[in-house]
Amino acid sequence: MLFHFYFFLVNISLYLSTSATAQLTCYAAAFVIAILGIPPVLVGAVAASTDWNLTSYGLPPPYDRGEQTFVLPLTLQSLAPPYISVIGIGAVAAAVMSSTDSGLLSATSVFSSNIYKNILRKEVSDYEMQWVIRIAVVVVGVVGTSITFYLKSTLVLWILGADVAYTLIFPHLVAVLFFKGTNGYGGTVGYILGITIRILVGENTIGLPVVLPLPGCTLVDGIYVQKAPFRTFSMLCTLVTIVLFSSLALFIFDRGLLPPHWDVFNVKSSHICLLFLRVRFFFLFFFVSEDNLLNRDVELMHISLFQSKC
């Protein structure tokens, strides 16, 4: 639930009109996420404190059987009336199917709109976009189904998805909303470095060995286990890299250390454009006399429209 709410938050933030509104949305979502985390904690607490010998499930408890991933359906089936169990499990199944098709449509929308239309073919027709979306849906569906054949539990996929969202997507979202100098160069380098560090610190759930041991890493049964918060470490490295290389790119192109035609992401033009607008806004707001208030308001409206294009 929290995982899907986070992706819902990301999608909403990307479609909001201003960055200030997106920031307020993130602040409000922090409290909503905390509230949504209460029901899963209560279900887990009930399952942990239950004497399973008094239920139809019997002993040993789910954790000793290795069925801790099925705590929710087992709790509904063993501790709730039959009609509550049917309604609850049906609601979970409906939520899973809804989340699956939402993720499928989100992935295809990102590829078709953000990559194919905005980067590969900017003059694409509506008919061609329909076929691109159809093909993307089939490809993403086949790839997603193929991945499930290599894992025994779908919970591992949810954990990996949340891992990627936290270590890669979250720092990009924070950088875009809260650091105004963020640009494509910092985002690209941050993504490459972030995914590299995440692979090097390892992931035992999928058999990925630890190549970069952090402080406190121990050897358990011949396998290195990270004790330090390695996901947070990877996330912070990604965030710092984005901010650092974005500032470095602005410095390089603003000082003319590289030729302008090398500026693939148009960092210099957009940066100078916003700087010009801020200076002109300051001049009009503080140094225009009251006799020219109408002209000033018209000019400020033009600046607002021009800023939306920068």
DRENSE-81435 format. One line per field, with one value per residue (C-alpha): residue number from 1; residue in one letter; x, y, z. Coordinates in nm, 2 decimals, decimal comma. Example, Ala and Ser with C-alpha at 12.3 -4.5 7.8 and 13.67 -1.06 7.14 Angstrom:
BEGIN
pos c(1/2)
code c(a/s)
c1 c(1,23/1,37)
c2 c(-0,45/-0,11)
c3 c(0,78/0,71)
This chain:
BEGIN
pos c(1/2/3/4/5/6/7/8/9/10/11/12/13/14/15/16/17/18/19/20/21/22/23/24/25/26/27/28/29/30/31/32/33/34/35/36/37/38/39/40/41/42/43/44/45/46/47/48/49/50/51/52/53/54/55/56/57/58/59/60/61/62/63/64/65/66/67/68/69/70/71/72/73/74/75/76/77/78/79/80/81/82/83/84/85/86/87/88/89/90/91/92/93/94/95/96/97/98/99/100/101/102/103/104/105/106/107/108/109/110/111/112/113/114/115/116/117/118/119/120/121/122/123/124/125/126/127/128/129/130/131/132/133/134/135/136/137/138/139/140/141/142/143/144/145/146/147/148/149/150/151/152/153/154/155/156/157/158/159/160/161/162/163/164/165/166/167/168/169/170/171/172/173/174/175/176/177/178/179/180/181/182/183/184/185/186/187/188/189/190/191/192/193/194/195/196/197/198/199/200/201/202/203/204/205/206/207/208/209/210/211/212/213/214/215/216/217/218/219/220/221/222/223/224/225/226/227/228/229/230/231/232/233/234/235/236/237/238/239/240/241/242/243/244/245/246/247/248/249/250/251/252/253/254/255/256/257/258/259/260/261/262/263/264/265/266/267/268/269/270/271/272/273/274/275/276/277/278/279/280/281/282/283/284/285/286/287/288/289/290/291/292/293/294/295/296/297/298/299/300/301/302/303/304/305/306/307/308/309/310)
code c(m/l/f/h/f/y/f/f/l/v/n/i/s/l/y/l/s/t/s/a/t/a/q/l/t/c/y/a/a/a/f/v/i/a/i/l/g/i/p/p/v/l/v/g/a/v/a/a/s/t/d/w/n/l/t/s/y/g/l/p/p/p/y/d/r/g/e/q/t/f/v/l/p/l/t/l/q/s/l/a/p/p/y/i/s/v/i/g/i/g/a/v/a/a/a/v/m/s/s/t/d/s/g/l/l/s/a/t/s/v/f/s/s/n/i/y/k/n/i/l/r/k/e/v/s/d/y/e/m/q/w/v/i/r/i/a/v/v/v/v/g/v/v/g/t/s/i/t/f/y/l/k/s/t/l/v/l/w/i/l/g/a/d/v/a/y/t/l/i/f/p/h/l/v/a/v/l/f/f/k/g/t/n/g/y/g/g/t/v/g/y/i/l/g/i/t/i/r/i/l/v/g/e/n/t/i/g/l/p/v/v/l/p/l/p/g/c/t/l/v/d/g/i/y/v/q/k/a/p/f/r/t/f/s/m/l/c/t/l/v/t/i/v/l/f/s/s/l/a/l/f/i/f/d/r/g/l/l/p/p/h/w/d/v/f/n/v/k/s/s/h/i/c/l/l/f/l/r/v/r/f/f/f/l/f/f/f/v/s/e/d/n/l/l/n/r/d/v/e/l/m/h/i/s/l/f/q/s/k/c)
c1 c(0,00/0,28/0,48/0,19/0,10/0,46/0,44/0,10/0,27/0,55/0,30/0,10/0,41/0,52/0,18/0,14/0,16/0,43/0,72/0,58/0,26/0,46/0,66/0,34/0,21/0,52/0,49/0,12/0,20/0,45/0,16/-0,06/0,21/0,25/-0,13/-0,14/0,14/-0,07/-0,30/-0,01/0,16/-0,15/-0,20/0,16/0,12/-0,19/-0,03/0,28/0,08/-0,17/-0,16/-0,19/-0,24/-0,59/-0,68/-0,74/-0,39/-0,22/0,15/0,42/0,33/0,37/0,71/0,86/0,70/0,86/0,51/0,55/0,48/0,12/0,05/-0,24/-0,45/-0,37/-0,48/-0,80/-0,87/-0,79/-0,89/-1,18/-1,54/-1,57/-1,75/-1,49/-1,22/-1,38/-1,43/-1,08/-0,90/-1,11/-1,02/-0,65/-0,68/-0,86/-0,59/-0,32/-0,48/-0,54/-0,18/-0,06/-0,25/-0,16/0,21/0,18/0,01/0,25/0,56/0,41/0,31/0,66/0,82/0,57/0,53/0,86/1,10/0,95/0,75/0,98/1,32/1,31/1,03/0,90/0,68/0,50/0,14/-0,15/-0,20/0,17/0,15/-0,14/0,07/0,37/0,15/0,00/0,35/0,49/0,20/0,28/0,66/0,63/0,38/0,59/0,91/0,73/0,58/0,92/1,08/0,84/0,96/1,30/1,18/0,99/0,81/0,64/0,72/1,08/0,97/0,78/1,09/1,31/1,07/1,06/1,44/1,48/1,22/1,40/1,76/1,72/1,38/1,34/1,67/1,59/1,24/1,40/1,66/1,41/1,17/1,42/1,73/1,67/2,00/1,92/1,96/2,00/2,37/2,34/2,04/2,22/2,55/2,35/2,15/2,46/2,65/2,35/2,27/2,64/2,67/2,35/2,48/2,82/2,66/2,48/2,14/2,11/1,74/1,83/2,18/2,37/2,71/2,85/3,14/3,15/3,13/3,02/3,13/2,98/2,95/2,99/3,03/2,74/2,75/3,00/2,78/2,86/2,57/2,55/2,46/2,48/2,19/2,32/2,01/2,02/2,39/2,31/2,03/2,25/2,53/2,28/2,14/2,48/2,60/2,29/2,34/2,72/2,73/2,43/2,62/2,94/2,76/2,61/2,96/3,13/2,88/2,82/3,20/3,24/3,48/3,31/3,16/2,78/2,70/2,81/2,53/2,29/2,04/2,05/2,16/2,32/2,02/1,76/1,98/2,04/1,68/1,56/1,83/1,72/1,36/1,44/1,65/1,39/1,11/1,31/1,37/1,00/0,87/1,09/1,19/0,89/0,69/0,33/0,24/0,33/0,16/-0,06/0,25/0,43/0,14/0,13/0,51/0,49/0,23/0,45/0,74/0,52/0,43/0,79/0,90/0,67/0,85/1,20)
c2 c(0,00/0,24/0,15/0,22/0,54/0,66/0,60/0,78/1,07/1,07/1,08/1,35/1,56/1,54/1,67/1,96/2,31/2,45/2,31/2,48/2,28/1,96/2,04/2,09/1,77/1,59/1,74/1,64/1,29/1,23/1,23/1,02/0,76/0,73/0,68/0,42/0,23/0,16/-0,12/-0,34/-0,30/-0,40/-0,71/-0,81/-0,75/-0,96/-1,25/-1,23/-1,25/-1,51/-1,86/-2,05/-2,38/-2,26/-2,20/-2,43/-2,34/-2,51/-2,52/-2,43/-2,06/-1,91/-1,77/-2,11/-2,26/-1,99/-1,86/-1,51/-1,36/-1,50/-1,34/-1,12/-1,40/-1,65/-1,40/-1,33/-1,70/-1,82/-1,53/-1,37/-1,49/-1,65/-1,36/-1,12/-1,35/-1,37/-1,00/-0,92/-1,17/-1,05/-0,69/-0,78/-0,96/-0,67/-0,43/-0,65/-0,66/-0,29/-0,22/-0,45/-0,28/0,06/-0,03/-0,17/0,15/0,37/0,20/0,21/0,58/0,67/0,50/0,63/0,99/1,07/0,87/0,79/1,11/1,36/1,22/0,97/1,10/1,45/1,47/1,14/1,11/1,00/0,68/0,59/0,66/0,42/0,14/0,24/0,21/-0,12/-0,27/-0,13/-0,28/-0,63/-0,60/-0,47/-0,74/-1,02/-0,89/-0,86/-1,21/-1,35/-1,20/-1,39/-1,72/-1,67/-1,58/-1,80/-1,52/-1,21/-1,03/-1,01/-0,82/-0,57/-0,53/-0,48/-0,23/-0,03/-0,06/0,09/0,36/0,46/0,45/0,59/0,76/0,93/1,13/1,25/1,36/1,54/1,71/1,83/1,97/2,12/2,21/2,46/2,40/2,04/1,95/1,65/1,61/1,57/1,34/1,11/1,08/1,03/0,75/0,57/0,61/0,53/0,20/0,11/0,16/-0,03/-0,33/-0,32/-0,32/-0,64/-0,79/-1,13/-1,18/-1,23/-1,37/-1,05/-1,08/-0,79/-0,63/-0,30/-0,40/-0,11/-0,07/-0,35/-0,60/-0,95/-1,30/-1,53/-1,89/-1,79/-1,49/-1,13/-0,95/-0,57/-0,44/-0,07/0,11/0,04/0,15/0,49/0,51/0,44/0,70/0,97/0,90/0,94/1,27/1,42/1,32/1,48/1,81/1,81/1,74/1,96/2,25/2,15/2,15/2,50/2,63/2,48/2,61/2,94/3,01/2,90/2,62/2,40/2,51/2,58/2,31/2,05/2,16/1,88/1,96/2,34/2,41/2,75/2,88/2,78/2,91/3,25/3,27/3,23/3,47/3,74/3,70/3,73/4,05/4,21/4,12/4,28/4,59/4,63/4,56/4,80/5,08/5,14/5,45/5,44/5,63/5,33/5,06/4,94/4,90/4,72/4,48/4,40/4,35/4,12/3,91/3,88/3,77/3,51/3,37/3,38/3,20/2,91/2,85/2,86)
c3 c(0,00/0,10/-0,21/-0,45/-0,26/-0,31/-0,69/-0,69/-0,52/-0,77/-1,06/-0,90/-0,83/-1,19/-1,32/-1,08/-1,22/-0,99/-0,78/-0,47/-0,50/-0,55/-0,23/-0,03/-0,17/-0,04/0,30/0,33/0,20/0,48/0,73/0,50/0,46/0,84/0,88/0,60/0,78/1,09/0,95/0,83/1,17/1,35/1,14/1,20/1,57/1,59/1,40/1,62/1,94/1,83/1,98/1,65/1,83/1,91/1,55/1,25/1,12/1,42/1,51/1,42/1,35/1,00/1,07/1,16/0,85/0,63/0,54/0,69/0,35/0,38/0,72/0,59/0,42/0,70/0,96/0,78/0,72/1,08/1,30/1,12/1,03/0,69/0,53/0,65/0,52/0,18/0,15/0,28/0,05/-0,24/-0,17/-0,16/-0,49/-0,65/-0,51/-0,66/-1,00/-0,99/-0,90/-1,17/-1,45/-1,31/-1,31/-1,66/-1,79/-1,61/-1,76/-2,11/-2,07/-1,95/-2,26/-2,52/-2,40/-2,22/-2,43/-2,77/-2,83/-2,66/-2,75/-3,04/-3,26/-3,17/-3,48/-3,42/-3,53/-3,31/-3,51/-3,46/-3,09/-3,06/-3,20/-2,99/-2,68/-2,78/-2,85/-2,53/-2,33/-2,48/-2,43/-2,07/-1,99/-2,13/-1,96/-1,62/-1,65/-1,75/-1,44/-1,21/-1,34/-1,18/-0,83/-0,58/-0,41/-0,56/-0,23/-0,35/-0,65/-0,43/-0,22/-0,52/-0,66/-0,34/-0,32/-0,67/-0,59/-0,28/-0,40/-0,75/-0,81/-0,47/-0,48/-0,83/-0,71/-0,41/-0,63/-0,89/-0,62/-0,37/-0,57/-0,85/-1,03/-1,10/-1,47/-1,70/-1,65/-1,28/-1,32/-1,56/-1,36/-1,04/-1,20/-1,33/-1,00/-0,79/-0,97/-0,97/-0,59/-0,53/-0,73/-0,55/-0,20/-0,29/-0,23/-0,07/-0,16/-0,53/-0,48/-0,56/-0,38/-0,17/-0,35/-0,15/0,22/0,44/0,81/1,01/0,73/0,87/0,72/0,80/0,66/0,39/0,28/0,35/0,52/0,53/0,88/0,79/0,62/0,27/0,09/0,26/0,18/-0,19/-0,19/-0,03/-0,28/-0,57/-0,42/-0,36/-0,71/-0,87/-0,69/-0,74/-1,11/-1,18/-1,02/-1,20/-1,54/-1,47/-1,38/-1,69/-1,95/-1,78/-1,78/-2,14/-2,05/-2,31/-2,64/-2,64/-2,90/-2,64/-2,41/-2,50/-2,22/-2,28/-1,93/-2,01/-2,21/-1,95/-1,66/-1,82/-1,92/-1,56/-1,44/-1,69/-1,58/-1,21/-1,27/-1,49/-1,24/-0,96/-1,17/-1,27/-0,92/-0,73/-0,98/-1,19/-1,08/-0,99/-1,31/-1,51/-1,30/-1,59/-1,82/-1,53/-1,48/-1,85/-1,86/-1,55/-1,73/-2,03/-1,80/-1,64/-1,98/-2,09/-1,78/-1,85/-2,18/-2,03)
